[in-house]
Amino acid sequence: MKNKIVVVKIGTNILTTPGGKLDLNNLRDLVNQICDEVLQGYCHIIVVTSGAITTGSERLGVKARSIPEKQAAAAVGQILLMQEYAYFFGQRGLQIGQVLLTPDVFEDADRCANVQNTLATLLEQDVIPVINENDAVATDEIRFGDNDELSARVSQLVDASHLVLLTDIDGVYTANPKQDPSATLIPTLNTVDSSVMKLASDIQNDRSRGGMRSKLNAARTASEYGADVSIANGRTPGILHDIFKGAAVGTFIKRQKES
């Protein structure tokens, strides 16, 4: 197995258009960047993806608001999403393996070990694990809340060296750039403490459960367990290549201990 494992979390806002449809062009571009890094032997990559509920809602022609509606939309959307991932990765000669998780998996030692073994075996066989929360069965009482937290937990589980959180803004700012035009990007954070958390001011979004606050929480969790973290704009051309080259893009949060 290659030495490094990188977890790439792809958020709903960069997988879907403003109209709520799956953004195939951006998905294809991100998949190609992932394939480039994997095929060059840079690292193993695990994808944590959002977008199933939005994709399913669009196909069903409904706005999923209740838990049963969201679960039904997820059941439909997960298939559509995986079809596209499989197609784009397949064009580059790579296979994917779908893994659906709920929080209780991480609370049971045996189930947690089973997930570790599954992911390790997929990576050893050069299969790209594509992970999502099992929204078709999860409820508000038993769910991560957003895939940022899920990606942090997966990073811990596989001892990842790097967690990349792709969103629709360039990184962590001194204020919300969508509300304050004077906000400036913070290129590096040594830690995520209470003063940093105060910088996160999220705008409500019907399509995405997460926001900058959840990404900072995930960054704190992952960095404390020994992973570097990057928060960056998933619509920036070549963003993953730049991150893997160590270019000054997005916001980089240093690991708090050696993994």
C-alpha positions in Angstrom: 0.0 0.0 0.0 1.2 3.5 -0.7 2.3 5.4 2.3 -0.1 8.3 2.2 -3.9 8.3 2.3 -5.7 11.5 1.4 -9.4 12.0 2.1 -11.2 14.4 -0.3 -14.6 15.7 0.8 -16.7 17.1 -2.1 -19.5 19.3 -1.0 -23.0 19.6 -2.4 -22.5 23.2 -3.6 -19.7 22.2 -5.9 -21.5 19.1 -7.2 -24.7 20.8 -8.1 -25.8 23.8 -10.2 -27.7 26.7 -8.6 -30.8 25.1 -10.1 -30.2 21.9 -8.1 -29.0 19.7 -10.9 -25.9 17.5 -10.8 -22.9 19.5 -12.2 -21.3 16.8 -14.4 -18.6 19.1 -15.7 -17.2 19.9 -12.3 -17.6 16.4 -11.1 -15.7 15.1 -14.2 -12.9 17.7 -13.6 -12.5 16.7 -9.9 -12.5 13.0 -10.8 -9.8 13.6 -13.4 -7.6 15.4 -10.9 -8.0 12.6 -8.4 -7.2 10.1 -11.1 -4.0 12.0 -12.1 -2.7 11.9 -8.5 -3.6 8.2 -7.9 -2.2 7.0 -11.3 1.0 8.9 -10.7 1.4 7.0 -7.4 1.2 10.1 -5.3 -1.2 8.6 -2.7 -4.3 6.6 -2.1 -7.5 8.8 -2.2 -10.8 8.2 -0.5 -13.7 10.4 -1.6 -16.4 11.5 0.8 -19.2 12.9 -1.3 -22.3 14.8 -0.7 -25.1 15.5 -3.2 -27.4 12.4 -3.0 -30.4 14.2 -1.6 -30.2 17.1 -4.0 -29.6 14.8 -7.0 -32.6 12.6 -6.0 -34.8 15.6 -5.3 -34.1 16.9 -8.8 -34.9 13.6 -10.4 -38.1 13.2 -8.5 -39.1 16.8 -9.1 -39.7 17.5 -5.4 -38.2 19.7 -2.7 -37.4 17.2 0.0 -38.2 18.7 3.4 -39.5 16.0 5.7 -37.3 13.1 6.8 -39.2 10.5 4.7 -38.9 12.8 1.6 -35.1 13.3 2.2 -34.6 9.5 2.7 -36.5 8.7 -0.5 -34.6 11.4 -2.4 -31.3 10.0 -1.1 -32.3 6.4 -2.1 -32.8 7.6 -5.7 -30.0 10.2 -5.8 -27.3 7.8 -4.4 -27.7 5.5 -7.4 -27.5 8.4 -9.9 -24.5 9.9 -8.1 -22.6 6.6 -8.0 -23.3 6.0 -11.7 -21.6 9.2 -12.6 -18.6 8.6 -10.3 -18.2 5.0 -11.7 -18.4 6.3 -15.3 -15.9 9.1 -14.9 -13.4 7.0 -12.9 -13.9 4.2 -15.3 -12.9 6.4 -18.2 -9.5 6.6 -16.5 -9.3 2.8 -15.8 -10.2 3.0 -12.1 -12.9 1.3 -10.2 -14.9 2.7 -7.3 -16.4 1.0 -4.2 -19.4 2.6 -2.5 -19.4 2.7 1.3 -22.4 4.1 3.2 -22.0 4.9 6.9 -23.9 6.1 9.9 -22.5 7.5 13.2 -23.3 4.3 15.1 -20.6 2.5 13.0 -17.9 4.5 14.7 -19.3 3.7 18.2 -19.0 -0.1 17.8 -15.5 -1.5 17.9 -16.3 -4.5 15.7 -18.2 -2.6 13.0 -15.5 0.1 13.0 -12.8 -2.5 12.5 -14.9 -4.0 9.6 -15.0 -0.6 7.9 -11.3 -0.2 8.4 -10.6 -3.6 6.8 -13.0 -2.9 3.9 -11.3 0.4 3.1 -7.8 -1.0 3.5 -8.7 -3.9 1.1 -10.2 -1.5 -1.5 -7.1 0.7 -1.4 -4.8 -2.3 -1.7 -6.7 -3.2 -4.9 -6.4 0.3 -6.2 -10.2 0.9 -5.9 -11.4 4.4 -5.0 -13.7 4.2 -2.0 -16.6 6.7 -2.4 -18.2 7.3 1.0 -21.4 9.0 1.9 -23.7 9.1 4.9 -26.5 6.5 4.5 -29.1 9.2 4.2 -31.8 6.7 3.1 -31.9 5.3 6.7 -30.4 8.0 8.9 -32.6 10.3 10.9 -31.9 13.6 12.7 -31.3 11.6 15.9 -28.7 9.3 14.3 -26.8 11.2 11.7 -23.5 13.1 11.4 -25.3 16.3 10.5 -23.0 17.0 7.5 -20.3 15.2 5.6 -17.6 17.4 7.0 -17.8 15.6 10.3 -18.0 12.3 8.4 -14.8 13.1 6.4 -13.0 13.9 9.7 -14.0 10.6 11.2 -13.0 8.7 8.1 -9.6 10.5 8.2 -9.1 9.4 11.7 -10.2 5.8 10.9 -7.7 5.4 8.0 -4.9 7.5 9.6 -5.0 9.9 6.7 -2.1 12.3 6.2 -4.3 15.0 4.6 -8.0 15.9 4.6 -9.1 18.2 1.8 -12.5 19.9 2.3 -13.7 21.3 -1.1 -16.4 24.0 -0.8 -17.6 26.9 -2.9 -15.4 29.6 -1.4 -11.6 29.9 -1.4 -11.0 29.1 2.2 -11.3 30.6 5.7 -11.8 34.4 5.7 -11.6 37.0 8.3 -15.3 37.4 7.8 -17.9 35.9 5.5 -16.9 37.1 2.0 -20.4 36.7 0.7 -21.5 39.3 3.3 -18.4 41.4 3.8 -16.4 42.5 0.7 -13.5 43.6 2.8 -12.9 40.0 4.2 -9.5 38.6 3.4 -8.4 35.0 3.0 -6.4 33.4 5.8 -3.8 31.2 4.1 -2.5 29.2 7.1 -3.9 28.4 10.6 -1.7 26.8 13.2 -4.8 25.7 15.2 -8.6 26.0 15.2 -9.4 27.6 18.5 -12.4 29.6 19.7 -11.1 32.8 18.1 -11.0 31.1 14.7 -14.4 29.6 15.2 -15.8 33.1 15.7 -14.8 33.9 12.1 -17.3 31.4 10.7 -20.6 33.1 9.8 -22.6 30.8 7.7 -25.4 31.7 5.3 -28.3 29.3 5.3 -28.6 27.1 2.3 -31.4 24.7 1.5 -29.2 22.3 -0.4 -26.2 22.0 1.9 -26.2 21.0 5.6 -22.7 22.1 6.2 -21.0 25.5 6.3 -17.7 27.0 7.3 -18.3 26.3 11.0 -18.7 22.6 10.3 -15.6 22.6 8.2 -13.6 24.2 10.9 -14.9 21.7 13.4 -13.9 18.9 11.0 -10.5 20.5 10.5 -10.0 20.7 14.3 -10.9 17.0 14.7 -8.7 15.8 11.8 -5.7 17.9 12.8 -5.9 16.8 16.4 -5.7 13.2 15.1 -2.6 13.9 12.9 -3.8 15.0 9.5 -3.1 18.2 7.7 -6.2 19.9 6.4 -6.9 22.1 3.4 -10.2 24.1 2.9 -10.4 25.2 -0.7 -12.7 26.1 -3.6 -13.6 23.0 -5.5 -14.5 25.1 -8.6 -11.0 26.5 -9.0 -9.3 24.9 -12.0 -6.6 22.4 -10.9 -7.3 22.9 -7.2 -6.4 19.4 -6.2 -3.2 19.4 -8.2 -2.2 22.7 -6.5 -3.0 21.4 -3.0 -0.9 18.2 -3.6 2.0 20.3 -5.0 1.9 22.4 -1.8 0.9 25.5 -3.5 -0.5 28.4 -1.5 -4.2 27.9 -2.2 -7.1 27.9 0.1 -6.5 27.7 3.9 -4.1 25.2 5.3 -4.5 23.9 8.9 -1.4 22.2 10.3 -1.7 18.9 12.0 -1.4 19.1 15.8 0.5 15.8 16.2 2.4 13.4 14.0 0.1 10.6 12.7 
